[in-house]
Amino acid sequence: MAPNLVFGAEPEYYTRPDRYSGLTKTYGLHFKSTKSINVGLKYAAVGNNQVQVLDVFSTDAQLIQYKMVVLQDDKSFFPPYYAAPIVREDILSKYPQVATILNKLAGKLDDASMQKLNYAVDVQHQADTAVAKQFLVSIGLLSS
């Protein structure tokens, strides 16, 4: 199927060995052609069928908007990217309860949840604070 599809990504994606060349080698893919696309325009390129395959982040809101499917990386080509809170040591010294509060989020945000939250903000233009509050209420970490 790949020989009939056009692959699109930002220009840097094609120059790094840990990206396009590695991906195609690992999976034995041979696309019809490739297109370099500005990161802000790549989903529009899918929408108007200029490309059919993209390099994406699995939490992108536009995956829902354009009804795209993230393929399973069953050969572990891409390293996992896990969200993790980072707090300055002086803040933790002054407010040790911050660590306890942030640790309550552990395991609560998977890719699908982040996609939905990003969709609400980026596509539906809901206020980020309202979306965050609704999520925290839905998982029981905040009362309405």
N, C-alpha and C positions, 0 to 999 in steps of 0.2 A: 504494500500500500504506500509506503514512503516514497517510492519513485514517482508517484502521481501528486505529491504534495510539496508546497513551498514552505520552507522554514524561515521564520523571522525572528530577529533578535537585534539588540543594540550593537553597534559596531565593535565594541570591546569584546563581545562574546566570541567573535570569530578569531581574535588574535591570541587568546589565552589557551594554552594546551589543556587546561583543566575544564574547558568548556566544550565548544562545538566539535573540535577534532577528537577529543577524548570521548565525547558522547557518541559520535557516529562510529568510532572504532569499537567502543565497548558493546554497543548494541547492533553493530553491523548495518547501520542505516545509510541509505543513499537517497537523498531527497532530489526532487526534480530540479530545484534551484534554491538559493537563499536570498534573503533581502536584509539589508541593514536598515533598521528602523529606530527612530528616536523613541526612547523609553515611554514618553508620554503619548505616542501615537500607535503603539503596537496593537492595542486592543481594537482601535478603529480599523487597523489593517485587517484584522480578523473579521470584523463586522462587514467590511466591504469585499471580503474574499480575496484580498491581495496575498494573504498568507493563510495557511491552514494549521500550522504548528508554530508554537511560540515557546520561548524561554520565559518562564514566569516564576513568581513567588507563590507558594501554595496558599498564602493568606490574602492574595489580591482580591479585592471586591469585584473586579471586572470578570472574574471567573464565573461568578453567579450571573452577572449582567449579560454576558455573552454565551451562557450555558455551555461552558467549556468543562472538560474532564481532565483532571491531573492524572497522568499515567503513573503507575507504580514503578518505582526505581528498584526493581527486584535484583539488580546486580550491584546495588549500593554505589553507583558512580558518584552521586552527589553526597557530600557529608550532610548529616542532619544539622539543622539550624534551630536551636531551641531558644525561646525567649527566657531571659533571666533578669531579675532586678539587679541593678548596680547602684549602690549607695555609698557615698563618701564615708570614710571611717569617722570623721569628726561629727557627722550627723548621727551615726549609730551610737557614738559615745554619749552624745547629748540627749538623744531620743531612742533608747534601746528598744522601745515598743514597736518601732518601725519594722524591725526584722520580723517580729512575731506577726504583725499585721500582713506584711508582704508574703510571708511563708504560707498564709492561708490561701493564697492564690495558686500554690503549687498543684499541678495536675488539673487545673480548672480550665485552662485555655489551650485547646487543641486547634489544629489548622481550620477545621470546619467552623468552630466558634469564632475564630478570628476573621474568617472570610465573611461571616454574617455580620459581625460588628463593623468591619470595614465597609461592607456594602451599605449598611444603614447610614454611615457617615459620608462616604465618598459618592455614593450613587443616589441615595434617597435624601441626602443633605440634611440629615438629622443632626442636632447639636451633639458634639462628641461627649460632653459632660452628661447629657441625658441618656445617651446610649450606654455609657459606662455605668451610670447609676442603675439603669434597668438591668444590665447584666449582673451586677453585684447583688441586686435584690433577687434575681432569678436563681442564683446559686447559693443564696442564703447567707451571704457575707454582709449584707446591709439590709436594714428594714426600710420599708417604704414609708 
